[in-house]
Amino acid sequence: MSKYAMFGKLTTHPGKREELAKMMLESVETLNNMEGCIYYILHAAQDDLDDLWITELWESQEAHAASLKNEKVLELIGRCRHLIAEASTIKVQPLGGKGF
């Protein structure tokens, strides 16, 4: 079974990036204990004050799909939704490199 990775972009409503980042980072304990999650990193874009980027690496696509059914993850998505103007993802296949 191969690893599963993606990049996500969240564009917040104007001026809401810090609020969204804070909410997401306060919930990091959920991901720390999430089976199959290798890493989930939140980044603030330097060139757009309303954008957050997420990099994720999972043991498998199934592990990622299971995370989206987790009660705490669903609750966080519900609490954050009003801050997000737009969301997109790019699914990628990791090939190798440092840290992989």
Stockholm file with secondary structure:
# STOCKHOLM 1.0

chainA/1-100         MSKYAMFGKLTTHPGKREELAKMMLESVETLNNMEGCIYYILHAAQDDLDDLWITELWESQEAHAASLKNEKVLELIGRCRHLIAEASTIKVQPLGGKGF
#=GR chainA/1-100 SS CCCEEEEEEEEESTTCHHHHHHHHHHTHHHHHTCTTEEEEEEEECSSCTTEEEEEEEESCHHHHHHHTTCHHHHHHHHHHGGGEEEEEEEEECCCCCTTC
#=GC SS_cons         CCCEEEEEEEEESTTCHHHHHHHHHHTHHHHHTCTTEEEEEEEECSSCTTEEEEEEEESCHHHHHHHTTCHHHHHHHHHHGGGEEEEEEEEECCCCCTTC
//
